Amino acid sequence: MATTASSQPLDAKEKAEPRGADDLAIHVEASYADNQALDPSLNQRITRRLDRHIIPWLFGIWLLAFIDRSNIGNARIDGLASDLKLDGTKFNIALAVFYIPYVLVDVPSNWLVKISGANYYLPGLLIAWGIVGMCTGFVRDYNGLLVCRFFLGLSEGGLCGGLILYLSMFYRRHELLFRIGMFYCAAPLSGAFGGLLATGLAQIQIGGYNRWPWIFIVEGAVTVAYGLITIWFIPATPNQARFLTEVEKEAAVHRMGLDAHGASQESKVESERFSWHWVRMAVLNVNTIVLSLNFFAIITPYVDIKSESSGLSKSDAGRLYSYSLFLPSIISNLGYDSVKAQLFTVPPNMVGFFAVILCTFISDKIRRRGPIMIGCCSIAIVGYIMLLIETSPLVHYGGTFLVAAGVFPSPPAVMGWLANNLAPHYVRATGTGLQLAIANTSAFIATFTYLERDKPRYTTGHSINLGMLALSLVLSTTNILYVKWENRKRERGARDYRLTEGDEGMLGYRHPSFRYTI
């Protein structure tokens, strides 16, 4: 809570001088204006309540997104390809169609998060792709599958950027990454059991729909139900959070204003208005360019490793989701049958799960993103080197743990880094959307990195990913040097001239008081 001029805590004055909710709000606002400080106990209480009431719902959304996205590979194993006559490259085309709208909607979808109300928009995406998923279970031909895959990509495309933008409305800059990690860790967790879940659903044979349709129908129905429930529980903005008291709402709004350091002149995010000026600022920011390319570099091996978690076999996949090709190969070389091989895909994914939580937690504690990126990439590089060298399958299997530990935490780190360095809201919305759009084009490249003719070693695919990780190291180092240089300029007053160039409220992240996160 805010500290008054007499240094008496607000709670003590509340007890001594009872007042209405409006008076309390005015008192809190005056306290912030006078002291520009936030009582740590109030800040911690607000954060804990946000964690309890928001993060679990976002975790569930992201978990269902990855399960619904990867279930086509499991369905292929259980008869989809034969029933729909997916010969030649038809299955690969069906996979690639998903990414066309998925990439195109990232930026405009982020603009709609606040305009439409995040509490309706994000669950609305969930409901939409759940319905599309259910419809996929009823398709009878290849054209129907293409249509469903297109609309699935259209529905899911704005989700990741929307979730990050949504969290940035509630959490301060150096609380943000751990909360991104708290929902993003659902990705490796989905891989730990997604394939087993699909295997169970494929045993259903009712009403002429046998095996694979029920993977889509049941998982889609669960997604729709979850989306309908979520609408009632997540707030649009801190000011509309029913689980916060009036005093906590005002404090939650004002702590975000304090965190902006001049980048936003609006006290409430819902007061900000869209302008093409903010779009230009986002596109021209050095952080946007470098970190978008960085995300492109890191998500290529991430896409590869994520497919492993979908539980696909060597033959189904998916050159698009290619990590699934080499881990089963490694496990089979250890001499295990298919059931045990499936179980052996779980440990690397669980390592990725805990690595996401640990790395994002440390990053927020030290208030640094770049060093975490460099550390994670270095670990993953060691893992890929273990996969490339001529040695025993056991060493190769050990390498997959290092790849998972290094690659899984990197996407939330690089997304959180850019979100920290863009302000105000519509600059952040545009920049994060553009970052995701550029990064997700790597899915088309990943289609051709792991080829059947290269198995079981997949030297070409591993080498490409190794090169991408090296590129990420260079880009992370470049951005660290840039933001340090720019921050020093601002500390010396070399950017103060911007205050006299025009409307201070339109400076955003260019404000001399704003500092980039390293």
VOVEXDREN-85666 format. One line per field, with one value per residue (C-alpha): x, y, z. Coordinates in Angstrom, 3 decimals, padded with zeros to 6 digits, m for minus. Layout:
N
X: [X; ...] .
Y: [Y; ...] .
Z: [Z; ...] .
This chain:
518
X: [000.000; 001.073; 002.894; 001.478; 003.489; 003.509; 004.846; 001.784; 000.618; m002.689; m004.162; m003.588; m005.359; m008.208; m008.800; m008.534; m010.617; m013.323; m014.207; m016.140; m014.673; m014.443; m012.576; m010.189; m009.487; m008.757; m006.542; m004.549; m004.104; m002.921; m000.469; 001.101; 001.303; 003.040; 005.492; 005.802; 006.212; 004.307; 004.133; 005.814; 003.186; 000.340; 002.252; 002.883; m000.749; m001.974; 000.508; m000.505; m004.181; m003.478; m001.445; m004.289; m007.079; m005.454; m002.468; m004.289; m006.799; m004.080; m002.166; m005.255; m005.769; m002.176; m002.279; m005.418; m003.927; m000.942; m002.992; m005.458; m002.658; m000.696; m003.544; m003.565; m000.328; m001.851; m004.984; m002.846; m001.519; m005.079; m006.483; m006.857; m004.433; m006.005; m009.635; m009.070; m006.605; m003.770; m001.179; 001.925; 002.406; m001.240; m000.601; 002.310; 000.132; m002.569; 000.021; 001.362; m002.106; m002.502; 000.375; m000.821; m003.578; m001.682; 001.087; m001.132; m003.430; m000.786; m000.624; m004.312; m005.396; m003.251; m004.954; m008.316; m007.377; m008.165; m010.758; m012.895; m012.128; m009.542; m011.965; m014.178; m011.657; m009.201; m011.889; m013.612; m010.537; m010.591; m014.237; m013.697; m010.826; m012.616; m015.563; m013.221; m011.502; m014.822; m015.708; m012.437; m013.736; m016.586; m014.643; m014.919; m012.373; m009.101; m010.711; m012.695; m009.488; m007.790; m010.699; m010.608; m006.853; m007.111; m009.737; m007.861; m004.826; m007.066; m008.526; m005.266; m003.083; m003.663; m003.504; 000.159; 000.593; m002.782; m001.837; 001.452; m000.242; m002.944; m000.400; 001.427; m001.758; m001.603; 002.047; 004.973; 007.825; 010.033; 007.187; 006.088; 008.444; 007.834; 004.096; 004.678; 006.677; 003.886; 001.509; 004.128; 005.346; 002.097; 003.757; 006.234; 003.636; 001.199; 003.870; 004.305; 000.819; m000.823; 000.041; m001.172; m004.479; m005.006; m004.209; m006.982; m009.556; m008.772; m010.204; m013.745; m015.907; m019.468; m022.022; m019.852; m017.051; m014.165; m010.896; m009.368; m012.556; m013.004; m009.584; m010.854; m014.438; m013.673; m010.659; m012.571; m015.595; m013.392; m011.832; m015.230; m016.417; m013.240; m013.586; m017.176; m016.154; m013.113; m015.252; m016.720; m013.448; m010.758; m011.019; m010.391; m008.153; m006.965; m009.667; m012.324; m010.920; m013.726; m011.303; m009.513; m010.820; m011.359; m008.105; m006.245; m007.746; m006.514; m003.111; m002.927; m003.657; m001.174; 001.649; 001.445; 001.665; 004.738; 006.300; 005.879; 008.505; 006.983; 006.260; 002.498; 000.556; m002.652; m003.322; m005.516; m004.803; m008.456; m007.987; m005.297; m006.396; m005.137; m002.968; m000.821; 001.874; 002.233; 002.383; 005.272; 007.111; 006.812; 008.065; 011.033; 012.261; 015.651; 014.447; 011.544; 013.824; 016.585; 014.335; 011.967; 014.905; 016.095; 012.727; 012.824; 016.207; 015.168; 011.731; 013.100; 014.640; 011.676; 009.221; 011.398; 011.514; 007.821; 006.783; 008.635; 006.311; 003.281; 004.046; 004.177; 005.995; 008.968; 006.840; 003.978; 005.073; 005.773; 008.629; 006.859; 007.121; 010.422; 011.818; 009.427; 011.574; 014.833; 013.906; 011.945; 014.882; 017.283; 015.041; 014.521; 018.298; 018.346; 016.349; 012.915; 009.567; 007.049; 005.155; 008.311; 009.632; 006.499; 007.097; 010.739; 009.605; 008.152; 011.373; 012.861; 009.545; 009.391; 012.916; 011.676; 008.686; 010.823; 013.440; 010.806; 009.693; 013.230; 014.680; 011.764; 011.818; 015.552; 015.164; 012.596; 014.693; 017.823; 015.770; 017.705; 016.537; 019.594; 021.868; 019.109; 018.793; 022.553; 022.674; 019.739; 021.084; 024.493; 022.934; 020.927; 024.037; 025.825; 022.805; 022.848; 026.587; 025.922; 023.333; 025.740; 028.802; 029.386; 028.682; 026.231; 022.425; 022.479; 024.602; 022.232; 019.293; 021.103; 021.570; 017.811; 017.545; 019.967; 018.151; 014.847; 016.367; 017.812; 015.176; 011.896; 012.653; 013.933; 010.618; 009.093; 012.409; 012.670; 008.959; 009.107; 012.248; 010.506; 007.317; 009.450; 011.069; 007.972; 005.452; 002.688; m000.011; m000.479; 003.273; 003.630; 000.629; 002.072; 005.648; 004.815; 002.409; 005.054; 007.627; 005.352; 004.450; 008.113; 009.051; 006.225; 007.354; 010.096; 007.483; 007.750; 011.524; 011.176; 009.109; 012.313; 014.910; 014.293; 013.902; 013.150; 016.290; 018.427; 017.167; 018.116; 020.902; 019.238; 022.578; 021.229; 018.378; 020.595; 023.172; 020.563; 019.256; 022.779; 023.363; 020.097; 021.095; 024.454; 022.595; 020.446; 023.594; 024.835; 021.476; 021.084; 024.556; 023.821; 020.631; 022.321; 025.000; 022.400; 020.131; 023.129; 024.328; 020.865; 020.304; 023.643; 022.598; 019.416; 021.205; 023.591; 020.664; 021.497; 017.830; 016.289; 015.903; 012.963; 010.888; 010.907; 010.154; 006.383; 003.750; 005.492; 002.569; 003.475; 007.069; 006.282; 009.454; 011.465; 010.830; 014.160; 012.964; 012.184; 014.908; 015.242; 015.539; 018.882] .
Y: [000.000; 003.553; 005.393; 008.775; 011.889; 011.057; 007.587; 006.028; 002.918; 003.249; 000.267; 002.020; 005.142; 003.065; 001.658; 005.056; 006.962; 004.833; 006.159; 005.122; 003.333; 006.558; 008.341; 005.421; 005.514; 009.246; 008.735; 005.990; 008.128; 011.107; 008.904; 007.721; 011.252; 012.471; 009.641; 007.723; 004.587; 001.398; m000.365; m003.774; m005.614; m004.257; m004.964; m008.538; m009.049; m007.846; m010.075; m013.137; m012.560; m012.115; m015.334; m017.278; m015.915; m015.515; m017.820; m021.177; m020.220; m019.165; m022.378; m024.371; m022.342; m022.899; m026.598; m027.129; m025.092; m027.401; m030.559; m029.418; m028.257; m031.505; m034.033; m034.289; m036.290; m038.710; m038.959; m039.866; m042.881; m043.971; m043.958; m040.330; m040.696; m043.887; m042.762; m039.408; m040.829; m038.496; m039.810; m038.002; m034.578; m034.027; m034.487; m032.040; m029.516; m029.933; m029.184; m026.126; m024.647; m024.146; m021.659; m019.340; m017.594; m018.320; m015.950; m013.329; m012.649; m012.111; m008.307; m007.410; m009.935; m008.169; m004.881; m006.487; m007.824; m004.562; m003.257; m006.390; m006.996; m009.648; m011.483; m012.165; m012.218; m014.815; m017.331; m016.568; m017.791; m020.902; m021.601; m020.965; m023.402; m025.951; m025.858; m026.162; m029.086; m030.866; m030.236; m031.867; m035.098; m035.089; m034.373; m036.964; m035.799; m033.962; m030.620; m030.641; m031.252; m028.286; m026.004; m027.094; m026.683; m023.168; m022.071; m023.739; m021.592; m018.533; m019.185; m020.003; m017.432; m014.570; m016.608; m016.482; m012.765; m012.123; m013.978; m012.080; m008.751; m009.631; m010.402; m007.137; m005.292; m006.804; m007.434; m005.078; m005.448; m007.573; m009.728; m010.558; m013.256; m015.685; m015.404; m016.058; m019.101; m020.248; m020.692; m021.516; m024.564; m026.213; m026.782; m029.458; m030.814; m031.325; m033.345; m035.549; m037.008; m035.684; m038.778; m041.133; m039.217; m039.485; m043.205; m043.722; m041.665; m043.551; m046.703; m045.265; m046.634; m045.265; m044.296; m045.088; m042.817; m045.050; m044.192; m040.898; m038.735; m039.041; m037.490; m034.277; m034.478; m035.098; m032.787; m030.066; m030.401; m030.078; m026.938; m025.341; m026.103; m024.658; m021.498; m020.941; m021.311; m019.037; m016.086; m015.836; m015.837; m013.737; m009.920; m007.582; m005.158; m004.697; m002.092; m004.735; m007.549; m008.651; m010.497; m007.256; m004.723; m001.135; m000.094; m002.970; m002.091; 001.485; 000.329; m002.260; 000.444; 002.891; 000.398; m000.167; 003.608; 003.809; 000.956; 002.826; 005.450; 008.089; 005.780; 006.110; 009.165; 007.215; 005.947; 003.101; 000.809; 000.969; 004.731; 004.266; 004.722; 003.101; 005.223; 004.401; 006.413; 003.560; 001.013; 002.868; 003.118; m000.625; m001.539; 000.855; m000.174; m001.914; m004.360; m005.410; m006.159; m007.973; m009.943; m010.956; m012.451; m013.976; m015.615; m016.908; m018.479; m020.074; m021.292; m023.460; m025.966; m025.309; m026.417; m029.462; m030.332; m029.578; m032.118; m034.727; m034.021; m034.675; m038.375; m038.876; m041.811; m041.630; m042.066; m039.683; m036.340; m034.578; m032.942; m029.917; m031.264; m032.957; m033.522; m036.452; m038.139; m038.459; m039.101; m042.302; m043.356; m042.868; m044.766; m047.607; m047.910; m048.502; m051.657; m050.681; m051.593; m048.989; m048.723; m048.154; m045.826; m043.710; m043.535; m042.579; m039.411; m038.137; m037.396; m034.884; m033.058; m032.913; m031.490; m028.811; m028.156; m027.455; m025.575; m023.070; m022.389; m022.147; m019.937; m017.491; m017.250; m016.479; m013.986; m011.945; m012.087; m010.715; m008.497; m009.703; m011.456; m011.525; m013.532; m016.140; m016.410; m016.873; m019.489; m021.500; m021.432; m022.587; m025.571; m026.512; m026.232; m028.764; m031.052; m030.868; m031.513; m034.691; m035.673; m035.063; m036.915; m040.596; m042.247; m044.514; m044.083; m043.489; m040.352; m039.233; m039.706; m037.654; m034.912; m034.576; m033.574; m030.698; m029.660; m029.614; m027.718; m025.066; m024.699; m024.778; m021.724; m019.601; m018.589; m017.110; m015.362; m013.682; m012.765; m011.340; m009.391; m007.583; m007.017; m005.355; m002.980; m001.729; 000.754; 001.857; m000.734; m000.514; m000.349; m003.545; m005.110; m004.413; m005.380; m008.694; m009.566; m008.831; m010.833; m013.865; m013.487; m013.449; m016.283; m018.572; m018.516; m020.851; m023.599; m023.625; m024.047; m026.781; m028.682; m029.486; m029.808; m033.425; m035.716; m039.420; m040.161; m038.734; m041.054; m042.268; m039.676; m036.650; m034.896; m032.200; m031.244; m031.190; m029.058; m026.526; m026.216; m025.871; m023.019; m021.351; m021.506; m019.937; m017.165; m016.645; m016.227; m013.503; m011.702; m011.873; m010.425; m007.698; m006.662; m006.636; m004.275; m002.053; m001.623; m000.960; 001.738; 003.308; 003.219; 004.966; 007.664; 008.270; 008.275; 010.975; 013.095; 012.644; 011.899; 014.733; 016.837; 014.606; 016.275; 019.533; 018.050; 017.780; 015.992; 014.137; 011.713; 010.398; 009.439; 005.978; 003.914; 006.873; 008.818; 009.693; 008.199; 004.802; 002.173; m000.929; m004.324; m005.986] .
Z: [000.000; m000.443; 002.313; 003.359; 004.047; 007.731; 006.894; 008.512; 006.626; 004.814; 006.680; 010.003; 008.807; 007.436; 010.895; 012.535; 009.989; 008.287; 004.848; 001.736; m001.250; m003.284; m000.517; m000.200; m003.935; m003.789; m000.743; m002.473; m005.600; m003.566; m001.698; m004.966; m006.322; m003.167; m002.719; m005.999; m003.884; m003.293; 000.029; m000.535; 001.507; m000.628; m003.835; m002.693; m001.713; m005.096; m006.913; m004.913; m005.650; m009.351; m009.311; m007.721; m009.897; m013.330; m013.857; m013.410; m016.105; m018.542; m017.831; m018.795; m021.976; m023.123; m022.217; m024.302; m027.163; m027.473; m027.096; m029.775; m032.057; m032.018; m032.026; m035.835; m035.654; m033.174; m035.325; m038.332; m036.479; m035.697; m039.218; m040.337; m043.253; m044.594; m044.128; m045.850; m048.397; m047.424; m049.831; m051.041; m049.484; m048.527; m044.809; m044.883; m046.707; m044.079; m041.411; m043.244; m043.918; m040.171; m040.105; m042.881; m040.871; m037.652; m038.774; m040.428; m037.458; m034.762; m034.963; m035.562; m032.954; m030.344; m031.187; m030.436; m026.988; m025.172; m027.636; m027.331; m023.652; m022.859; m020.561; m023.598; m026.414; m025.090; m024.015; m027.331; m029.185; m027.038; m027.817; m031.528; m031.954; m029.754; m032.153; m035.126; m033.411; m032.941; m036.589; m037.621; m036.141; m038.665; m041.860; m044.608; m047.167; m047.673; m048.552; m045.328; m043.373; m045.068; m044.171; m040.534; m040.303; m041.762; m039.262; m036.412; m037.244; m037.535; m034.085; m032.316; m034.069; m031.666; m028.494; m027.445; m028.060; m026.459; m023.284; m022.952; m023.624; m021.114; m018.390; m019.112; m018.089; m014.600; m013.715; m013.405; m015.865; m013.614; m012.357; m015.898; m017.134; m014.278; m014.933; m018.633; m017.579; m015.281; m018.207; m020.847; m018.924; m020.016; m023.421; m022.297; m019.881; m022.740; m024.490; m021.446; m021.730; m024.934; m026.939; m024.209; m023.969; m027.716; m027.616; m025.058; m026.977; m030.183; m028.634; m028.877; m031.690; m031.626; m034.259; m037.234; m036.024; m035.178; m033.483; m034.738; m034.906; m031.148; m030.511; m032.091; m030.830; m027.159; m026.906; m028.788; m026.496; m023.419; m024.913; m025.588; m022.051; m020.555; m022.627; m021.498; m017.858; m018.217; m019.330; m015.841; m013.951; m015.658; m015.495; m018.420; m016.498; m012.893; m012.383; m013.146; m011.001; m008.679; m006.400; m005.491; m002.977; m004.100; m002.467; m004.142; m007.530; m007.284; m006.096; m008.905; m011.484; m010.009; m009.657; m013.413; m013.917; m011.712; m013.656; m016.970; m016.008; m018.253; m021.200; m020.665; m019.531; m018.985; m015.460; m016.715; m019.651; m020.767; m021.318; m023.963; m027.572; m030.762; m033.045; m036.073; m034.324; m031.806; m034.631; m036.291; m032.988; m032.449; m035.917; m035.783; m032.335; m032.418; m029.765; m031.991; m034.935; m033.034; m030.683; m033.475; m035.368; m032.098; m031.548; m035.128; m034.385; m031.104; m032.140; m034.958; m032.530; m030.216; m032.892; m033.402; m029.710; m029.188; m031.746; m029.792; m026.941; m029.092; m029.016; m032.782; m034.243; m036.610; m039.680; m038.974; m038.388; m039.392; m040.927; m039.502; m035.978; m036.322; m032.860; m032.702; m035.304; m033.478; m029.831; m030.622; m032.794; m029.918; m027.524; m029.974; m030.263; m026.520; m027.157; m025.770; m027.332; m028.517; m025.204; m023.167; m025.849; m025.444; m021.693; m022.245; m024.047; m020.757; m018.769; m021.258; m021.357; m017.568; m017.518; m019.929; m017.650; m014.590; m016.628; m017.775; m014.208; m012.818; m015.565; m015.630; m011.828; m011.788; m014.628; m012.709; m009.545; m011.246; m013.593; m016.599; m019.783; m022.040; m019.721; m019.306; m023.086; m023.471; m020.711; m022.106; m025.659; m024.443; m022.648; m025.755; m027.934; m025.726; m026.095; m029.895; m029.962; m027.938; m030.552; m033.426; m032.168; m032.899; m029.559; m027.769; m027.905; m024.143; m024.648; m027.402; m025.078; m022.434; m025.007; m025.429; m021.762; m022.310; m025.478; m023.576; m020.628; m022.948; m025.637; m023.695; m021.466; m024.362; m026.028; m022.853; m022.126; m025.526; m025.593; m022.087; m023.003; m025.847; m023.821; m021.123; m023.612; m025.436; m024.067; m023.924; m024.589; m028.362; m028.991; m026.954; m028.708; m032.164; m031.308; m029.632; m032.438; m035.062; m033.111; m033.081; m036.752; m037.791; m035.439; m036.501; m040.129; m038.905; m038.989; m042.773; m042.545; m039.939; m042.488; m044.352; m041.587; m040.580; m043.563; m043.610; m045.575; m042.720; m039.987; m037.463; m036.880; m038.532; m038.823; m041.154; m038.820; m035.738; m037.552; m038.671; m035.128; m033.791; m036.220; m035.192; m031.535; m032.374; m034.194; m031.091; m029.001; m031.350; m031.384; m027.592; m027.115; m029.669; m027.899; m024.491; m025.812; m027.483; m024.446; m022.181; m024.596; m024.822; m021.053; m020.481; m022.954; m020.981; m017.643; m018.903; m020.121; m023.787; m024.581; m022.550; m025.710; m026.635; m023.903; m025.878; m029.311; m028.886; m026.854; m024.027; m023.885; m027.337; m026.480; m025.152; m024.678; m026.072; m022.853; m021.171; m017.874; m019.415; m019.059; m021.195; m019.530; m020.211] .
